[in-house]
Amino acid sequence: MEKVQVGFPPEDLKRIEKEVKEGKYPNKSEAIRDKVRKSYILEAIVLMREVTEDLDQEEELERLEKVRDRKYEEYKKSSS
């Protein structure tokens, strides 16, 4: 795993530290990794909502559902 240095606004860091302290995550790194993985799922959902505004785009909707399913499976594997 490659390491990177990232800066966070104090309020974001406090929220992450609170979640670690509450036991939701074992450490700050895992909390951040989990939030990044979840952001991929959120991006897929946003794209799906945009596509569903135009129901003539059935093929694109199917493609995005596959992306969502794949990202969710990746998330489940990485969370276990």
VENGIJO-V484224 format. One record per residue. N is the residue number from 1. PSI is psi in whole degrees, -180 to 180 (none if undefined). OMEGA is omega in degrees with one decimal (999 if undefined). D_CENTER is the distance of its C-alpha to the mean C-alpha in Angstrom with 2 decimals. Layout:
n: [N | N]
psi: [PSI | PSI]
omega: [OMEGA | OMEGA]
d_center: [D_CENTER | D_CENTER]
//
This chain:
n: [1 | 2 | 3 | 4 | 5 | 6 | 7 | 8 | 9 | 10 | 11 | 12 | 13 | 14 | 15 | 16 | 17 | 18 | 19 | 20 | 21 | 22 | 23 | 24 | 25 | 26 | 27 | 28 | 29 | 30 | 31 | 32 | 33 | 34 | 35 | 36 | 37 | 38 | 39 | 40 | 41 | 42 | 43 | 44 | 45 | 46 | 47 | 48 | 49 | 50 | 51 | 52 | 53 | 54 | 55 | 56 | 57 | 58 | 59 | 60 | 61 | 62 | 63 | 64 | 65 | 66 | 67 | 68 | 69 | 70 | 71 | 72 | 73 | 74 | 75 | 76 | 77 | 78 | 79 | 80]
psi: [132 | 141 | 142 | 156 | 128 | 138 | 144 | 145 | 148 | -39 | -34 | -43 | -40 | -40 | -43 | -46 | -37 | -43 | -36 | -46 | -36 | -8 | 7 | -32 | 151 | -25 | 171 | -37 | -44 | -36 | -45 | -44 | -43 | -41 | -35 | -46 | -43 | -30 | -31 | -41 | -43 | -41 | -42 | -39 | -43 | -44 | -41 | -40 | -40 | -41 | -38 | -12 | -25 | 97 | -6 | -3 | 50 | -43 | -43 | -39 | -44 | -42 | -44 | -34 | -39 | -40 | -47 | -47 | -43 | -46 | -38 | -41 | -41 | -41 | -45 | -42 | -40 | -17 | -13 | none]
omega: [179.5 | 179.3 | 175.5 | 177.6 | -176.3 | 175.9 | 178.8 | 170.9 | -176.6 | -177.5 | 177.3 | 179.9 | 177.9 | 179.4 | 178.2 | -179.8 | 177.8 | 179.7 | 176.9 | -179.4 | 179.1 | 178.4 | 179.1 | 178.4 | 179.4 | -179.6 | -177.5 | -179.2 | -179.6 | 177.3 | -179.2 | 178.5 | -179.8 | -179.7 | 176.3 | 178.3 | -180.0 | 178.9 | 176.7 | 178.2 | 179.5 | 177.7 | 179.2 | 178.8 | 179.1 | 177.8 | 179.4 | 179.5 | 178.4 | -178.0 | -176.4 | 175.4 | 178.2 | -173.4 | 177.0 | -176.0 | -177.9 | -178.3 | 179.2 | 177.8 | 178.2 | 178.4 | -178.7 | 175.8 | 177.1 | 177.4 | 179.5 | -178.8 | 179.6 | -179.8 | 178.7 | 177.9 | 177.5 | 179.3 | -179.6 | -179.8 | -177.3 | -178.4 | -176.7 | 999]
d_center: [18.21 | 18.81 | 18.91 | 18.22 | 19.35 | 17.27 | 18.76 | 17.36 | 19.29 | 21.10 | 19.58 | 15.97 | 17.41 | 19.44 | 16.58 | 14.85 | 18.36 | 19.07 | 16.23 | 17.58 | 21.07 | 20.37 | 19.32 | 15.74 | 14.98 | 17.78 | 17.34 | 15.64 | 14.40 | 12.55 | 11.09 | 9.88 | 8.63 | 6.67 | 5.24 | 4.75 | 3.43 | 1.30 | 2.75 | 4.21 | 4.79 | 5.89 | 7.84 | 9.38 | 10.40 | 11.92 | 13.74 | 14.98 | 16.36 | 18.11 | 19.61 | 20.84 | 22.89 | 25.16 | 25.95 | 27.96 | 24.92 | 24.63 | 23.99 | 21.00 | 19.57 | 20.13 | 18.45 | 15.25 | 15.42 | 15.77 | 12.70 | 10.70 | 12.70 | 12.32 | 8.54 | 8.96 | 11.90 | 10.40 | 7.99 | 11.28 | 13.34 | 11.62 | 11.69 | 15.35]
//
